[in-house]
């Protein structure tokens, strides 16, 4: 499986939408973490964005996977960048 770095960007105008759907978003992330699909995740301290490291077979599979995130379903995210990531040192290597 390939690791993808997912960068969500947030605009202040959608803060209320994110607050409303954050419990479902985090529940989904937790379930996918325990299933092994999400490797790590969390927001940046300034609240402008977040990083999610996921495993997927391809970029298309990664994008399809992310479509299930409640934040995406409720349009709480203003921008999404998905890029393949190569771990050199770290906990995810095989």
C-alpha positions in Angstrom: 0.0 0.0 0.0 1.1 3.5 -0.7 1.0 6.3 1.9 -0.7 9.5 0.9 -0.4 12.9 2.7 -3.8 14.6 2.7 -3.8 18.3 3.4 -7.2 19.9 4.3 -7.4 23.7 4.3 -10.0 25.5 6.2 -11.5 29.0 5.9 -13.0 30.8 8.9 -16.3 31.2 7.1 -16.9 27.4 7.5 -15.9 27.2 11.2 -19.5 26.5 12.3 -19.9 23.7 9.8 -16.7 22.1 11.0 -17.7 22.4 14.6 -21.1 20.8 13.9 -19.6 17.9 12.0 -16.3 17.4 13.9 -17.6 14.6 16.2 -18.6 12.5 13.2 -15.4 13.4 11.4 -13.3 12.3 14.3 -15.4 9.2 14.8 -14.8 8.3 11.2 -11.0 9.0 11.5 -10.9 6.9 14.7 -12.6 3.9 13.0 -10.3 4.2 10.0 -7.3 4.5 12.2 -8.2 1.3 14.0 -8.8 -0.4 10.6 -5.3 0.6 9.5 -6.3 3.0 6.8 -5.5 6.3 8.6 -1.9 6.2 9.9 -1.9 9.6 11.7 -4.0 12.7 11.7 -4.5 16.1 13.3 -5.1 19.8 12.8 -2.3 22.4 12.7 -2.3 24.6 15.8 -3.4 27.8 13.9 -6.6 26.1 12.8 -6.0 26.8 9.1 -5.6 23.2 8.0 -5.0 19.6 9.0 -2.9 16.7 7.9 -4.1 13.1 7.5 -1.7 10.3 6.5 -3.6 7.4 4.8 -2.8 4.1 3.1 -4.4 3.4 -0.2 -3.7 1.3 -3.3 -3.7 4.4 -5.6 -4.5 8.1 -5.8 -8.0 7.3 -7.1 -8.5 4.9 -4.2 -7.3 7.6 -1.7 -9.7 10.2 -3.2 -12.6 7.7 -3.0 -11.7 6.9 0.6 -11.7 10.6 1.5 -15.1 11.0 0.0 -16.5 9.1 3.0 -15.2 11.7 5.5 -18.1 13.5 7.0 -16.2 16.8 6.6 -16.2 16.3 2.8 -19.8 15.1 2.7 -20.8 18.3 4.5 -18.4 20.6 2.6 -16.6 21.7 5.7 -13.2 21.6 3.9 -12.2 24.4 1.6 -9.3 22.7 -0.1 -7.9 19.2 -0.4 -4.4 18.2 -1.6 -3.6 14.5 -1.8 0.0 13.6 -2.6 1.9 10.4 -2.5 4.4 10.4 0.4 7.6 8.4 0.8 8.6 7.6 4.3 12.4 7.5 4.8 12.5 7.1 8.6 9.5 6.6 10.8 6.9 4.2 12.3 5.1 3.3 9.1 7.9 1.5 7.2 7.6 -2.2 6.5 
